[in-house]
Amino acid sequence: MPRDSSDSSAMRGAERTLKLLLALNETPVATVSGLAATTGASRPAVYRILDVLIQQGYVRRRPGNGDRYELTMLVRRLSAGYRDEDWIREAALPSIEALQKEVVWPTDIATFQDNAMFLRETTRGRSPLTIDRISVGVRLPMLRSATGRAHLAFCPESERKSILDNLRAAGRPEDGPVNDSRLIGAILATTRKRGYGERKEDMFEKTSAIAVPVFLQGRLLACLNVTFIASVLTPEEAARRYLGLLQTAAREIEVRAGAVNPTA
């Protein structure tokens, strides 16, 4: 049966709205011209979508910045059906925001799920030194990310074995080093000795990162991460400057997490 033209128009409208929401998520404060370029929609169409989203409370015009727009907290209701550990974000957000102000580089909190690390919150939208627009929800491979290496190094032995077995069975290209047990052993031993996981460019071009574990009542809860431009700092230099600050922020998150969700 041929599709009605009104149905096609509605689908195009829904597609444009979703693209615009995604663009706003990746560019926290955006202009109409920027949104039009990113989504492929015309400026009049962008204005129409923004008007609807503003009326519904999902978007607002940025105060004092002219014709610029940003998402509101109400947009988080769109993910209410997805099981996320919101209390981790609530516990971590004040600390990663304070940490970012001190180190200037973007900071993140990531947690383990389904044999990968997932970004739960980031300050990339606030840091003037951000060059990779990674958004909340991005999947990070275990062996090629600083947070993944930190999790593997500091999680219980039984969990680590299970994760590595699952990665081998899955055979994903991004988990390539999983079959080199000697290399993995060296990476994890070095990570435990230093107290942080590291990434040297690799997965994300031009940036490197270091990450430390966050515990709650003896259980590995999350990993706290700072990302920096690889040509400016090595992970070792970043650790000399920022490791103490990262570890202090991790302890703050642990205390706050216990207060937010004491039964975790």
PyMOL commands that set and color helices and strands:
alter all, ss='L'
color gray80, all
select helices_A, chain A and resi 5-26+32-39+43-56+73-79+86-103+146-154+157-170+173-179+181-194+235-260
alter helices_A, ss='H'
color red, helices_A
select strands_A, chain A and resi 30-31+59-61+68-71+107-113+116-122+139-140+197-199+207-216+219-229
alter strands_A, ss='S'
color yellow, strands_A
deselect
rebuild
show_as cartoon
